[in-house]
Amino acid sequence: MSKSSKIESRGGVIIMIIVALLAVMEVVNSKLEEKIASSNYKYVSYSNWYNAKSIKQILKENQRDYLESLRSAGLVEDEKMDQLDFRIEMTDDLIRKYEEEKTEILLGSDNIPRSAWSQDLDGEMGKIVGLRAWEEVGISNRKLVAQIDIGILFLQISILFGVLGMIIHDNRRLQEVFTGLMIASGFIGLAVSLYGYYSVL
């Protein structure tokens, strides 16, 4: 077998390996994009949940302020003052409850003391992941996808160099150059993808 044929055979094997790596990385990217879509959905859902609690809290704060203004203005009869104070106290309790629920929705059950759990999820306590956590999941996965996309680009360039090296028959030196570029680009693509993957672990 001539030197040129050996280079072509070696290049063909390397191209097949790179194509296999490319397929694996495309599958990984697809799974990550599913995770991003899921985390985006959860983020929007938790944001709406948090905002709903905020609106309820604001309404109760306005109600409390109105009741307190009635008391301070002396517009309530003395015999009804106890009832008014009771309603103000109940309103304050609801405001504190909404604040605690908002904190748990924002930070997640794992990031607050067990005694502070106040919001259930499907009837179970301590299951709230947290708005910030879903945001971080989305950001980290988007960074990883971007990193793997760069790796995929280098692998595609690597395949291009490999094909160019295989179709050049009459210039062994050029074949070796393209084969070297193929291997270098492949390693860069793999290294970039692996670095992105381990950096978000």
N, C-alpha and C positions, 0 to 999 in steps of 0.2 A: 504494500500500500504506500502511495506517494505521500510526501509531507502535506501537500494540499488536501488530499483525501482525508488524512488524519485530522486536520484542522476542521474540515467540513463535518466529519463524524462527531468530533468533540463538540463543535458548535451546535449540532442538531440535538445532542443529548442535553446540553445546557439550556437550549431554547425550550425543550420539553419540560425541564425542571422549573424554569421561570414561568411558563404557561400554567403549570400546576400551582405554583405559589400565587400567581395572579388570580386564579380561580378561587383559591382559599381566601385571599384577601377581599375579593368581591363578596363572598359569602359573609365574612366577618363584617364588612361595611354594611351589608344589607341588614344584618341583625342589629347593628348599632343604630341604624336609621330607624328601625322599629322601636328601639328603646327611646330614641329621641322623641319620636311621635308620641309614645306613651307618656313620657315625662312631661312633654308639653301639654298634653291633655290633663294630666294630674295637676300641673302647675296652674292652668286656667281654672280648673275645678276648685282647687284650694283657694285661689285668689277670689273667686266668686263667693266662696264660703266665708272667707275672712271679711270681705266687704259687706256681706249680709249681716254678720255679727256687729261690724262697726256701725252700720245704719241703725240696727236695733239699740245699740248702746247710746248712740246720739239721741235717738227718740226718747229713751228713758232718762237721759241727762236733762233734756229739755223739759220733760214732765216733772222731774225732781225740782228743777229750777223754778218752774211755775208754781208748784206746791209750796216751796220755800218762800216765794214772793208773796203768796197769799198769807202765809203765817206772819211774815215780817211786816206786812201792811195792816195786820189786824183785821182782815176781812172775814175771818172765820170765828164763829161763836165759840166761847170758852168750852162749852159742853162737847163740841165737835173737835176740839184741839187734839185730844188723844187719838182720835181716828185719823186725823191729818198726819200726826207724827208717825203713826203706824204705817200709813201709805208711803210717807217719805222714806222710812226705814226699809220697807219692802222694795222700793224703787232703787235705793242704794245697794241693796243686796243683789238685785238683778244686774245693775251696772258693774259691780265687782265680778259677778258670774260671767258676764259677756267679756270682760277684760281678761279673765283667766282662760276662757275658751279661745279667745283670739291669740293669746300667748302660746297655747298648746298647738293651735293650727299653724302658727308662724314657725315655731321652733321644733315641734315634734315632741311626742310623748317621752322619747328616750333622753331628751335634753332638759327635762324639768323633773323635779322630785315627784315620786309616785303620789305623795300626798296632794300635789297640785293638779293631778289629772282631773279634768272637769268635763271633757268632751268625749263622747263615745263615737265609735265608727261601726255602723251596722250592729249596734247593741253591745259592743265590746269596748272596754276601756283600755287605754295604753296602746292603741293601734295607730295613732296619728303619726304619719311620717314627717310631715312639716313642709310648709311652703318653701322655705329656704333650701331644704334638702332636695326637693324636686327641681328647684332652679339649678342647684349645683350639679345634679345628675345630668340635666340637659346640657349645661355648659361644658362639663368634662367630656361627655360623649360627642358633642359637636367638635371640640378640639381634637379628639381622637380620630374622628372621621376625616377632618381636614388633613391631619398628619398622614393617615393611611392613604388618602387621595394622592398626596405628594409621592408616597412610596409606590403607589400603583403607576403613576406617571413615569417614574424612573424605570420601573419594570417594563412598561410598554416601550420606552426608548431603548431599553436593553434588548428587547426582542427585535426591534428595528435594526439595531447594530448587528445582531446575530444573523438576521436574514441577509443584510448587505454583505456580511462576511462570507456567507454561503454561496451567494450568486456571483462573487468575483472569483473566477477560476484562474485567470492568467497572471495574477499578481499576488504571490504568496505573502509578501511583506504587508500588503494592504489587508489581506485576510487576517493576518495576525493582529494587526492594529484594531480592526473592527471586532475581532473576538475578545481582545483585551478590553475594549470599550464596553462590550456587552457584559462581560463579567463584572467590571467596575460599576456600571450602572445598576446591575442586578443587586450587587452588594449594598450599594447606596440606598436603593429602594427598600430592601429588606431591613437595613439598619434604621432608616427613618421611621418605618412602620413600627418596628419593635420598640424604638425609643418612645414613640408616641404612646404605644400601648402601656409600657411600664411606667411612664411618667404620670399616668392618671390612676394607677393602681393604688 
